[in-house]
Amino acid sequence: MTQPAFIIVGRVRKAHGIRGEVVVETITDAPDAIFASGRRVFAGTATGDLAPTRQELHVSSVRPFNDGYLVGFAEVPDRTAAERWRGRYLLLPRGEVAPPADDEVYIHELVGMRVELVDGQAVGTVEETYELPQGLAIDVRREAPRDQETVLLSYDERTIASVDREARVIVVTPPDGLLE
């Protein structure tokens, strides 16, 4: 698997107020460092690719807000401009982001991973990830003969037993009856 040049570090949820601030959901273990005044991030996609515009955004103000941050960018002067950023992803070059720990994985790495039960029985392959209000979920394309079906699994400590980045395998403990 080739390493992407950019890593997703946040997502713009919505505009806030009239001065161009946006609510940012952080997707990083170091949000205070990444979203500090004077830092820059890049506009990107959910797959971690740069947006076609290759636009840089420079943090001009930041403060905690609910489970994220209110961020002002120099390039986003008012609410009208901020509204255009809703749902957009924010990226940093790979070299500017600390690598994940041995028991961690980048969200973009989940797609394509094999999913198995604790006993080794194949469940399927991760087809997509979703950021839901209750947290991250993975959409798993089932193995044959049920390969026309997908199952949505919460990506949390109750459901995910382990993740092996090198082998590209996720071991799951889904709720009883979910896979039947």
Stockholm file with secondary structure:
# STOCKHOLM 1.0

chainA/1-180         MTQPAFIIVGRVRKAHGIRGEVVVETITDAPDAIFASGRRVFAGTATGDLAPTRQELHVSSVRPFNDGYLVGFAEVPDRTAAERWRGRYLLLPRGEVAPPADDEVYIHELVGMRVELVDGQAVGTVEETYELPQGLAIDVRREAPRDQETVLLSYDERTIASVDREARVIVVTPPDGLLE
#=GR chainA/1-180 SS CCCCSEEEEEEEEEEETTTTEEEEEECSSCHHHHTCTTCEEEEECTTSCBCTTCCEEEEEEEEEETTEEEEEETTCCSHHHHHTTTTCEEEEEGGGSCCCCTTCCCHHHHTTCEEEETTSCEEEEEEEEEEETTEEEEEEEECTTSTTCEEEEECSTTTEEEEETTTTEEEECCCTTTTC
#=GC SS_cons         CCCCSEEEEEEEEEEETTTTEEEEEECSSCHHHHTCTTCEEEEECTTSCBCTTCCEEEEEEEEEETTEEEEEETTCCSHHHHHTTTTCEEEEEGGGSCCCCTTCCCHHHHTTCEEEETTSCEEEEEEEEEEETTEEEEEEEECTTSTTCEEEEECSTTTEEEEETTTTEEEECCCTTTTC
//
